[in-house]
């Protein structure tokens, strides 16, 4: 008999080819990865071919520090001179270390170097292409026993019960439509092995002209926390290094020369894809790391790139083409209008190229290709079955939104109108930014107008704070167009945050589409700017991509862009600046090998101390009868103990602060109500009467674990209530849960109070829960703001820290004393919480 469905139950529907029946799990029981038994380590001597563990760990340090030959030899000499203990050190010199790294690197697919030939201008031009065969690289990961439990080979459709029906949600690629559709195209016994590929060239140093052109691969069957990691096995890895054509000024920008450069790209890229193309026709039986044989079928599921690179991948003509979008056929002069257009397809592009090449003259051939903005080059992705390059190309939030629409356009408009208002406006904007509260993982800006921001993450943080810093500058009475611009930015921020959600439901996708629509509507001619360019149009594809390929972090270019930094470091520290590709990739092979060996070594260490000590404190574990450590989850935990203080001492030091008025009496009243409400007996059955000499323990730090309403996972806020945190007072804000509805408050004092044998963690707070008039709410909603208003400070309250839902950041409203705006842009969870408040009917 099927069990009764309850709120938040998760339904998993597996692809029919999997032959796995649908399942329903209670939320607390739902897990995303297969359970594994604790087994012996996969390798008892992971340091081999190094002779001893000490040899490996010394060589590892030298590798990570990018030591020169002379530095390595000096280090080895020092180790020999000081060596003692049980572990023998045998390495003699740098050359021996190099040979051992080369020997160790054979455990993974090595780079190959092929010459590709492409004709142009009656000559055949040759280029070097460095690559790891993509199929072989994928098998390296599949045979790894550590990664094996994390691979997902069957498409799934997930949904969560909302009390009335199951609502679908999407996050990982295998929960979205493209993975499902890919598996549907394969034989019933085949499992998709889905690749994510990225390519982009960049400078290898801030000086000089040397550039690199890496191709980075990831496996979409692995979860995002593994896949988007750039340092561990299973994360992003350089698998190719494309040739860069030195610009020929005689032919620069000529159509035939541009076609030639595109042909070099696609011909070179095929060297990487050749093994994948071969197996895309038949599949490949392989025994994975879990000991199960599967018929694997390669699929290029996602292509992650900026707009310029996407044009090369799709072989379209770019900005000035008749149809400049690599995904759809939007006319060049209609990019600013949010509308649906015919999608490009692989078959259409192949037919256009085939037809064009049958034309009798070059002029007719060119006219036919130009009509679709295509180039006279065969697309490498057409050589892999079941791959449509136009469907694989994915929305690039970093370059389209953070560095594009915001960094190149909206932010420049803000600076223009600030300049138009004069110096006082610029000074005020900087001051407002500096006055905003600090928040973890969010850049704090002390100055913005005179600074050129180039980092996408920093630009993204800037966009999240601009409305709070500029709302009292760009008023409708003082600067009408600036006010309109700020409204426009408000809608940009909304759709950008919706686009960044880690998990999407039917509801968030609908809300995101609406936010894009509002953004497009308000970017009308009144803003006096021409918005007819590709990055404005590309936002129309965001939520189609989410439905097709999952959350945008699955195809974000940001993790790949970060890898350029490590490549630059290798270039600067480990090459002679000549023929650098082979040197960089050789060193990258060593780093991969070192990472793998370190993982196995840590695994071995953990095995030997398992069930004997805590992995963080190294103290003995308190085991229950089952032999497993007792597991408890603490919602809120006080830290940074400041010692015990009597009530009389507290009033001496805080007596002038009205929040502490009747502090002891408030605490008595709170405890006499709180304990009975929670079925905790009062001491001796009598009301509590704390005396002036009684002591409490004061704390300056609070850790709150809370369940995000975005991805339903536990997240952590680290909160401060400290009169001198890095030299400045820091009193963070929180959301407090009540029987009625939550409210915002500021921490004033955190302490624990011992009643009987129980310590109660408590906080004195300043509530910000004064009602706001509906007319004021409507004006705030124009900017997407949520206002809270402080009670008089004497109205402070005492709460249990367990009633704190999570932390919050509040921005002061300079125009109204005691009023604050909730900074709902600090993270996706806070964004949805404030949206829920805004959607409630006004009272």
Secondary structure, DSSP 8 states (H G I E B T S, - for coil): ------TT-EEEEE-GGGT---EEE-GGG--SS--------S-TTTTTTSSSHHHHHHHHHHHHTT--HHHHHHHHHHHHHH--SSS------HHHHHHHHHHHGGGS---EEEEEEEEETTEEEEEEEEE--HHHHHHHHHT-HHHHTT---S-EEEEEE-SSSEEEEE-SGGGSHHHHHHHHHS-TTEEEEEEEEEEEEEESSSSSS-EEEEEEEEETTS-HHHHT-SSSTTS-EEEEE-------TTTTT-HHHHHHHHHHHHHHHHHHHHHHHHHTTT-EEEE-TTS-EEEEEEEEEEEE--HHHHHHHHTB-GGGSSS--SSB---GGGTTS-----B--HHHHHHHHHHHHTSSSHHHHHHHHHTTTB-SS--GGGGSTT--HHHHB---HIIIIIIIIIIIIIHHHHHHHHHHH-HHHHHHHHHHHHHS--BTTB---S--TT-----HHHHHHHHHHHHHHHTTTS-TTT-HHHHHHHHHHHHHHHHHHHHH-SSEEHHHHHHHHHHHHHHHHHSSGGG-----SHHHHHGGGHHHHHHHH-SGGGS-SHHHHHHHHHHHHHHHHH--SSSHHHHHHHHHHHHHHHHHHHHHHHHHHHHHHTTTS-TTT-----B-TTSSB-----SEEEEEEEEEEEHHHHHHHHTTSGGGTTHHHHHHHHHHHHHHHTT---GGGS-----TT-EEEEEEEEEEEEE-TTT-SEEEEEEEEEEEETTEEEE-EEEE--SS--EEEEEEEEEEEEETTEEEEEEEEEEE-----HHHHHHHHTTT--EEE---GGG-EEEEGGGEEEEE-EEE-TTSTTEEEE-TTSSHHHHHHHHHHHHS---
